[in-house]
């Protein structure tokens, strides 16, 4: 009778160990398969952030260029008014 109980206990322990091994193997396979996908997602996110920064810098540079052109136009208009006033006086 004791031998039967021990045999059943051993069989249960072996089944539990086998189930744990299967779960661990599945988890490792899922990790190995999904790791490149996660890494690729991180790389894409970093590239998108970098592209956004570049776009913001380009917009900022464009604004600076427009302001410089505007300042040049204002300077030329003021110079023209000064020249006209000088000629009138």
SULKAMO-V556828 format. One record per residue. PHI is phi in whole degrees, -180 to 180 (* if undefined). BURIAL is 1 if it has 9 or more other C-alpha atoms within 8 Angstrom, else 0. Layout:
PHI,BURIAL
PHI,BURIAL
//
This chain:
*,0
-62,0
-63,0
-67,0
-63,0
-63,0
-64,0
-65,0
-62,0
-63,0
-64,0
-66,0
-62,0
-63,0
-66,0
-65,0
-62,0
-63,0
-65,0
-64,0
-62,0
-62,0
-62,0
-64,0
-63,0
-64,0
-63,0
-64,0
-63,0
-62,0
-63,0
-66,0
-74,0
-86,0
-59,0
-63,0
-65,0
-64,0
-62,0
-64,0
-64,0
-65,0
-62,0
-62,0
-63,0
-63,0
-64,0
-66,0
-64,0
-62,0
-64,0
-63,0
-63,0
-62,0
-63,0
-62,0
-64,0
-65,0
-63,0
-62,0
-64,0
-63,0
-62,0
-62,0
-63,0
-62,0
-65,0
-65,0
-63,0
-61,0
-64,0
-63,0
-62,0
-63,0
-61,0
-64,0
-66,0
-64,0
-62,0
-64,0
-64,0
-63,0
-64,0
-63,0
-65,0
-66,0
-69,0
-73,0
-89,0
//
